[in-house]
């Protein structure tokens, strides 16, 4: 076989990473399904349950930059195996919990840490370490794994919860994680160099990105110091704060219980999230393809603007006899996490591809801070007002403002500053 058509191990690494992200997405999709059953069984109010979910979402984001440093120091495979083990332990122990603080510790802390290590930072690290060509498209594919996880898990878990109880849904997810863990252990590789390869598409050693071997916590803190001095970082992090608030925190966590408030069964509501996942898969892969070809700021302007309009109109869509929610699911699904590929591309352009895992990790941290704020805030609004309308309208307005603000990002200026930044010196 000619060299041109020889198989590259980067594709195995990509596939293993994709399935890891799918299953991690399945774990993260569960809170929306569990809110109502936990209310019924334990008598906890929605704001109390939402607090545990907000802790989960917050830690999911904050662990990202440290996970990137740990991957650089100890290897991607070891961190993936540790993350999967933590997820299995955390979700299994929830089946024997009795108090709300246990939900916070198990689902909030343990699952939050585990899912944060198997998230978008993992995808960004793998793509930028193993590939030189098609990075935007491949980042789009890995990002779309979240959508695929929703498609696969949400209807199944909602149906299982309804028919067999929420504990059996948890056991099912733990079993899948148990199958995935040895797969990662035997097939995952840390870097092309470990296999005696160049990154896919590289023509010389210089094009490859070598893992950094410094202290992972120092690396993460230094990356944050660089970010806090950067106007562009604040703009990207701020936009991702709104992205997390309007997706994972609000719609991902509260759409199912909001549908329940309007007499729409949980299985049908979970089906709407799965429908979003189908179109998110299309939208995010398409966004990855576009991010290699179109001005990334224009893409982000379109994504946030359209998302904001759809959220402003959402309170009028909760009619069990109409198709408005299905239309919302299609429209919102195309836009769900389409923001990720252009944001990764801008982060890489501003801070350099060798640092993209660390810097994007902090951008994702703000994404999850936004998600945590919205998860708790929307639950609180629902507890106080008895409905979610104000939460949807406020999130929609923030998206519209973010769409306009994204044009303030300036990549050319930032690159000049970073060349003199001691923390990021080669």
ABEGO torsion letter per residue (X at the ends): XBAAABBBAAAAAAAAAAAAAAAAAAAAAAAAAAAAAAAAAAGBBAAAAAAAAAAAAAAAAAAAAAAAAAAAAAEAAAAAAAAAAAAAAAAAAAAABABAAAAAAAAAAAAAAAAAABBAAAAAAAAAAABABGAAAAAAAAAAAAAAAAAAAAAAAAAAAAAAEAAAAAAAAAAAAAAAAAAAAAABBABAAAAGBBBBGBABAAABBBBBABBAAAAAAAAAAAAAABAAAAAAAAAAAAAAAABAAAAAAAAAAAAAAAGBBAAAAAAAAAAAAAAAAAAAAAAAAAAAABBAAAAAAAAAAAAAAAAAAAAAABBAABAAAAAAAAAAAAAAAAAAAAAAAAAAAAAEAAAAAAAAAAAAAAAAAAAAAAAAAAAAAAAAAGBAAAAAAAAAAAAAAAAAAAAABBAAAAAAAAAABAAABX
